[in-house]
Amino acid sequence: MSETTPTLENDAAIEAATEWIPRLRNEIGRVIVGQHYLVDRLLVGLLANGHVLLEGVPGLAKTLSIRTLATATAADFKRIQFTPDLLPADIIGTLIYSPKENSFHTRKGPIFANLILADEINRAPAKVQSALLEAMQERQVTIGDETFKLPEPFLVLATENPIDQEGTYPLPEAQVDRFMLKLKVGYPSKADEREILDRMASTSPDLDVDAVTTLDIIREARTTVNKVYVDPKIRDYIVNIVLATRQPEDFNLKLGQYIQFGASPRATISLTLAAKAWALMQGRGYVIPQDVKEIGMDVLRHRVIPGYEAEAEEITSEDLVKTILEAVPVP
């Protein structure tokens, strides 16, 4: 991966690479009221080539936000509704036997698209959720003896209801770790809810949006993300944050008894890429510590697994990550 020191020339490249972002935000805003945090993090996932998991109770426009993003970016979009009776073949595809030709033909599943909405992903059992693992990590799927590359870009945007809701299953840790970001979607403010009422209280609300960018432009923006400069001190800072989730005592944090599992090396990579994308969205060609802090919670909240003592004392993974982000020395 190439790294360049920020220059005026690089600043010009950044401006050219991100001029579509305000237009995309405005176009999404025609349908989605508020939810700026959600929209910005979806853009981070798009720029950093990372899958995004959205958690929230039903009715918070999670599905609508993803569908609107796909339309506004002219992406090939497929929606998969996860249910308890879903089969892996319903996602990746299967082999169909033709008696007339005495041979098998591949029927590709809905996974072959640029943006995949895995709706209510924790409504299906683990074997179905695991069918996404190869696709999410390798950007390919295997049907029978043949392996197929997935389109580029390929992004899984999954929604889930809180796991204490009726009929939901906890996601396997191996799958959760494949998501670059996990977002907690909350209720809108009073003003936003009133605007939602004014816009949507109709039997046919206006949900039409126009495509304001293309996948080619997004691919070019991703190459610019690779050029965002990360100082060696910032790199050490990112590594220290992740190490603090595994060996908190090395950073004078008495959290060891509360953490069952810390973040994996994939978290280090994801935090760096997400911070670069966030810096680019702010119009900068370099990462500052605040970028890491701004995006750190979304990268780590699903990767730090609380232990039994934490659960007994009602300490959540977010509490642990917040303590770590505040305690690790900033360069």
C-alpha positions as CSV (number, residue, x, y, z in Angstrom):
1,M,0.0,0.0,0.0
2,S,1.5,3.3,-1.0
3,E,1.8,6.2,1.4
4,T,2.5,9.8,0.5
5,T,3.3,12.8,2.6
6,P,0.4,15.4,2.4
7,T,1.1,18.1,-0.2
8,L,-1.0,20.8,-1.9
9,E,-1.1,18.4,-4.9
10,N,-2.5,15.7,-2.6
11,D,-5.0,18.2,-1.1
12,A,-6.3,18.9,-4.7
13,A,-6.6,15.2,-5.3
14,I,-8.6,14.8,-2.1
15,E,-11.0,17.6,-3.1
16,A,-11.5,16.0,-6.5
17,A,-12.0,12.5,-4.9
18,T,-14.6,13.7,-2.4
19,E,-16.6,16.3,-4.3
20,W,-19.4,13.7,-4.7
21,I,-19.9,13.2,-0.9
22,P,-21.9,16.3,-0.1
23,R,-24.2,15.6,-3.1
24,L,-24.7,12.0,-1.9
25,R,-25.5,13.2,1.7
26,N,-28.0,15.7,0.3
27,E,-29.7,13.1,-1.9
28,I,-30.0,10.6,0.9
29,G,-31.3,13.4,3.1
30,R,-34.3,13.7,0.7
31,V,-35.5,10.4,2.1
32,I,-33.7,9.9,5.4
33,V,-34.4,12.4,8.1
34,G,-31.5,13.1,10.5
35,Q,-29.4,9.9,11.1
36,H,-26.2,11.8,10.1
37,Y,-24.1,9.4,12.2
38,L,-25.6,6.4,10.3
39,V,-25.1,8.0,6.9
40,D,-21.5,9.1,7.6
41,R,-20.5,5.6,8.8
42,L,-22.1,4.0,5.7
43,L,-19.9,6.3,3.6
44,V,-16.8,5.2,5.7
45,G,-17.6,1.6,4.9
46,L,-18.0,2.4,1.2
47,L,-14.7,4.3,1.1
48,A,-12.7,1.8,3.2
49,N,-14.2,-1.3,1.6
50,G,-15.5,-2.6,4.9
51,H,-18.8,-4.3,5.7
52,V,-21.2,-2.6,8.1
53,L,-23.5,-4.1,10.8
54,L,-26.4,-1.9,12.0
55,E,-28.1,-2.8,15.3
56,G,-31.3,-1.2,16.4
57,V,-35.0,-1.9,17.1
58,P,-37.3,-2.1,14.1
59,G,-38.6,1.1,12.5
60,L,-35.5,3.2,12.6
61,A,-34.9,3.4,8.7
62,K,-32.0,1.0,8.7
63,T,-33.2,-0.8,5.7
64,L,-34.4,2.3,3.9
65,S,-31.0,4.0,4.5
66,I,-29.1,1.2,2.8
67,R,-31.6,1.0,-0.1
68,T,-31.4,4.7,-0.6
69,L,-27.6,4.6,-0.6
70,A,-27.6,1.9,-3.3
71,T,-29.9,3.9,-5.5
72,A,-27.9,7.1,-5.1
73,T,-24.7,5.4,-6.0
74,A,-26.1,3.5,-9.0
75,A,-25.0,0.2,-7.4
76,D,-26.4,-3.2,-8.2
77,F,-28.4,-3.9,-5.1
78,K,-29.9,-7.1,-3.6
79,R,-31.9,-7.5,-0.4
80,I,-31.9,-10.8,1.5
81,Q,-34.5,-11.2,4.2
82,F,-33.0,-13.6,6.8
83,T,-35.6,-15.9,8.3
84,P,-35.3,-19.1,10.4
85,D,-36.0,-21.3,7.4
86,L,-33.4,-19.7,5.1
87,L,-30.8,-22.0,3.5
88,P,-27.2,-21.3,2.5
89,A,-28.2,-22.0,-1.1
90,D,-30.7,-19.2,-0.9
91,I,-27.8,-16.8,-0.5
92,I,-24.9,-18.0,-2.6
93,G,-26.8,-20.1,-5.2
94,T,-26.8,-23.8,-6.1
95,L,-26.4,-26.3,-8.8
96,I,-29.5,-27.2,-10.8
97,Y,-29.7,-30.5,-12.6
98,S,-31.1,-30.5,-16.2
99,P,-32.5,-33.9,-17.1
100,K,-32.7,-32.8,-20.8
101,E,-29.0,-32.0,-21.0
102,N,-28.0,-34.5,-18.3
103,S,-25.8,-31.9,-16.6
104,F,-25.7,-29.4,-13.8
105,H,-26.0,-25.7,-14.2
106,T,-25.0,-23.0,-11.8
107,R,-27.8,-20.8,-10.5
108,K,-26.2,-17.8,-8.8
109,G,-27.8,-16.4,-5.7
110,P,-28.5,-12.8,-4.7
111,I,-25.0,-12.5,-3.2
112,F,-23.8,-11.5,-6.7
113,A,-24.4,-7.7,-6.4
114,N,-22.4,-4.6,-5.3
115,L,-24.4,-3.8,-2.2
116,I,-26.0,-6.6,-0.3
117,L,-28.7,-5.8,2.3
118,A,-28.7,-8.7,4.8
119,D,-31.9,-7.7,6.6
120,E,-32.4,-8.9,10.1
121,I,-29.3,-11.1,9.8
122,N,-29.8,-12.5,13.3
123,R,-33.2,-14.0,12.5
124,A,-31.4,-17.0,10.8
125,P,-29.4,-19.7,12.5
126,A,-25.6,-19.8,12.5
127,K,-25.2,-22.1,9.4
128,V,-26.9,-19.6,7.2
129,Q,-25.0,-16.6,8.7
130,S,-21.8,-18.6,8.1
131,A,-22.6,-18.9,4.4
132,L,-21.6,-15.2,4.2
133,L,-18.2,-15.7,5.6
134,E,-16.3,-16.6,2.5
135,A,-18.1,-13.9,0.5
136,M,-17.3,-11.2,3.1
137,Q,-13.7,-12.1,3.6
138,E,-12.5,-13.4,0.2
139,R,-15.0,-11.6,-2.1
140,Q,-15.8,-14.9,-3.7
141,V,-18.1,-17.8,-3.3
142,T,-17.9,-21.5,-4.1
143,I,-20.8,-23.4,-5.7
144,G,-20.1,-27.1,-6.2
145,D,-16.5,-27.3,-7.4
146,E,-16.4,-23.9,-9.0
147,T,-15.3,-20.6,-7.4
148,F,-16.8,-17.3,-8.5
149,K,-15.5,-13.8,-7.9
150,L,-18.0,-11.3,-6.6
151,P,-18.5,-7.9,-8.2
152,E,-16.2,-5.0,-7.3
153,P,-17.1,-3.1,-5.1
154,F,-18.8,-5.7,-2.9
155,L,-20.2,-4.6,0.4
156,V,-22.5,-6.4,2.9
157,L,-24.6,-4.0,4.9
158,A,-26.5,-6.0,7.5
159,T,-29.2,-5.0,10.0
160,E,-30.0,-6.8,13.2
161,N,-32.4,-6.4,16.0
162,P,-31.1,-6.4,19.6
163,I,-30.4,-10.0,20.6
164,D,-32.9,-9.9,23.5
165,Q,-35.7,-9.5,20.9
166,E,-37.9,-12.5,20.3
167,G,-36.7,-15.0,17.7
168,T,-33.1,-13.7,17.3
169,Y,-29.8,-15.5,17.5
170,P,-26.4,-14.1,18.5
171,L,-24.1,-13.9,15.5
172,P,-21.0,-16.2,15.5
173,E,-17.9,-14.3,16.6
174,A,-16.0,-15.2,13.4
175,Q,-18.7,-13.5,11.4
176,V,-19.0,-10.5,13.6
177,D,-15.3,-9.8,13.2
178,R,-15.7,-9.6,9.4
179,F,-17.7,-6.4,9.9
180,M,-15.4,-3.4,9.8
181,L,-18.0,-1.3,11.7
182,K,-20.9,-2.0,14.0
183,L,-23.3,0.9,14.4
184,K,-25.8,1.4,17.2
185,V,-28.8,3.2,15.6
186,G,-30.9,5.1,18.1
187,Y,-34.3,6.9,18.1
188,P,-34.6,10.2,16.3
189,S,-34.8,13.6,18.2
190,K,-38.2,15.2,18.7
191,A,-37.6,17.6,15.8
192,D,-36.5,14.8,13.5
193,E,-39.5,12.7,14.5
194,R,-41.8,15.6,13.6
195,E,-40.2,16.0,10.2
196,I,-40.5,12.2,9.7
197,L,-44.2,12.5,10.4
198,D,-44.7,15.4,8.0
199,R,-42.8,13.6,5.2
200,M,-43.9,10.0,5.7
201,A,-47.5,10.1,7.0
202,S,-48.9,9.4,3.6
203,T,-50.1,6.3,1.8
204,S,-47.5,7.0,-0.9
205,P,-44.5,8.9,0.5
206,D,-41.9,10.3,-1.9
207,L,-39.0,7.9,-1.6
208,D,-37.5,8.6,-5.1
209,V,-33.8,9.5,-5.2
210,D,-31.4,10.1,-8.2
211,A,-28.0,8.5,-8.8
212,V,-25.6,11.3,-8.0
213,T,-22.3,9.3,-8.3
214,T,-21.1,6.1,-9.9
215,L,-19.2,3.1,-8.8
216,D,-16.2,4.2,-10.9
217,I,-16.0,7.4,-8.9
218,I,-16.2,5.4,-5.7
219,R,-13.4,3.1,-6.9
220,E,-11.2,6.1,-7.6
221,A,-12.0,7.6,-4.1
222,R,-10.8,4.3,-2.6
223,T,-7.4,4.6,-4.2
224,T,-7.2,8.1,-2.7
225,V,-8.0,6.6,0.7
226,N,-4.9,4.4,0.3
227,K,-2.8,7.6,-0.1
228,V,-4.0,9.2,3.1
229,Y,-0.9,9.6,5.2
230,V,-0.7,7.9,8.6
231,D,2.3,9.1,10.7
232,P,4.3,6.3,12.5
233,K,3.2,7.8,15.8
234,I,-0.4,7.5,14.8
235,R,0.2,3.9,13.7
236,D,1.7,3.1,17.1
237,Y,-1.3,4.8,18.7
238,I,-3.7,2.5,16.8
239,V,-1.7,-0.6,17.8
240,N,-1.6,0.5,21.4
241,I,-5.4,0.9,21.5
242,V,-5.9,-2.6,20.1
243,L,-3.3,-4.0,22.5
244,A,-5.0,-2.4,25.4
245,T,-8.1,-4.5,24.7
246,R,-5.9,-7.6,25.2
247,Q,-3.4,-6.6,27.9
248,P,-5.1,-3.6,29.6
249,E,-2.7,-4.0,32.6
250,D,0.2,-2.8,30.3
251,F,-1.6,0.5,30.1
252,N,-2.4,0.8,33.8
253,L,-6.0,-0.3,33.2
254,K,-7.7,-2.6,35.7
255,L,-10.0,-4.2,33.1
256,G,-8.5,-7.7,32.7
257,Q,-11.2,-9.4,34.7
258,Y,-13.9,-7.7,32.6
259,I,-12.5,-8.6,29.1
260,Q,-13.0,-12.2,27.9
261,F,-11.5,-11.6,24.4
262,G,-9.8,-8.5,23.0
263,A,-9.7,-7.2,19.5
264,S,-8.0,-9.2,16.7
265,P,-5.3,-7.9,14.3
266,R,-8.2,-7.4,11.8
267,A,-9.3,-4.7,14.2
268,T,-6.0,-2.9,13.8
269,I,-6.3,-3.0,10.0
270,S,-9.9,-1.9,10.1
271,L,-9.3,1.0,12.5
272,T,-6.5,2.3,10.3
273,L,-8.6,2.1,7.1
274,A,-11.6,3.6,8.7
275,A,-9.6,6.5,10.2
276,K,-8.1,7.1,6.8
277,A,-11.6,7.2,5.2
278,W,-12.8,9.5,8.0
279,A,-9.9,11.9,7.5
280,L,-10.6,12.0,3.8
281,M,-14.3,12.8,4.4
282,Q,-13.1,15.7,6.6
283,G,-11.0,17.0,3.6
284,R,-7.6,16.0,5.0
285,G,-4.8,14.0,3.5
286,Y,-3.5,12.8,6.8
287,V,-4.9,11.1,9.9
288,I,-5.0,12.8,13.3
289,P,-5.6,11.1,16.7
290,Q,-9.2,12.6,16.8
291,D,-10.0,10.6,13.6
292,V,-9.0,7.4,15.4
293,K,-11.1,8.3,18.5
294,E,-14.1,9.4,16.3
295,I,-14.3,6.0,14.6
296,G,-12.8,3.8,17.2
297,M,-16.0,2.9,19.0
298,D,-17.6,1.7,15.8
299,V,-14.6,-0.5,14.9
300,L,-14.1,-2.0,18.4
301,R,-17.6,-2.3,20.1
302,H,-18.3,-5.7,18.5
303,R,-14.7,-7.0,18.9
304,V,-14.2,-6.5,22.6
305,I,-16.1,-9.4,24.3
306,P,-17.0,-8.7,28.0
307,G,-16.5,-11.5,30.5
308,Y,-18.8,-12.8,33.2
309,E,-17.7,-10.3,35.7
310,A,-18.5,-7.5,33.4
311,E,-22.0,-8.8,32.7
312,A,-22.5,-9.2,36.4
313,E,-21.7,-5.6,37.0
314,E,-23.6,-4.5,33.9
315,I,-20.4,-3.3,32.1
316,T,-20.8,-3.3,28.4
317,S,-18.3,-3.6,25.6
318,E,-18.9,0.1,24.9
319,D,-18.0,1.0,28.4
320,L,-14.7,-0.9,28.1
321,V,-13.9,0.6,24.7
322,K,-14.6,4.1,26.0
323,T,-12.3,3.6,29.0
324,I,-9.5,2.4,26.7
325,L,-9.9,5.2,24.2
326,E,-9.7,7.7,27.1
327,A,-6.7,6.0,28.8
328,V,-4.3,5.2,25.9
329,P,-1.9,8.2,25.6
330,V,-2.4,10.3,22.5
331,P,0.7,11.1,20.5
